[in-house]
Amino acid sequence: MSLVGGKDMAKRLNELPLAVSRRVQRQALQKGAEPIRAEMASSAPRDERANAPHLADNIVIGTRTKTRENEGETIVEVGPALQPSDHFYAFFQEYGTAYAPAQPFARVAFDLNTRKSLNIVMSELWASIRKKLALGSGMSTQRGNL
């Protein structure tokens, strides 16, 4: 039995971490978060005052700064923008208070779009890996089963 191309394959496998770098991970997660953000924005409440800043218009995708607790992790968050600060009430809207029942919009958006979002993230990461492995090798870039 002989293995042809083993050194080349080993070299390419060692290059995989570059293919899924933090930048690539962040971009894939941001693309994957978009269906959740869009659903959240469509379900979030609108202020009855016409000129008020609406929570629904201020749902964003952001990245969290690396801390000791999440060392080596890529984190993307979806939720109300920090500015304007008029949206502090989103928490109360989602979970309710002693005086007002919960009217969830964030958890519903997450539950409805988790599968779609994960498929987008997987597709983006897979495309990056295929591109990295296929560069200059003439290798097929057909998607296989993971």
Secondary structure, 3 states (H helix, E strand, C coil): CCCCCHHHHHHHHHCHHHHCCHHHHHHHHHHHHHHHHHHHHHHCCCCCCCCCCCHHHHEEEEECCCCCCCCCCCCEEEEECCCCHHHHHHHHHHHCCCCCCCCCCHHHHHHHHHHHHHHHHHHHHHHHHHHHHHCCCCCCCCCCCC
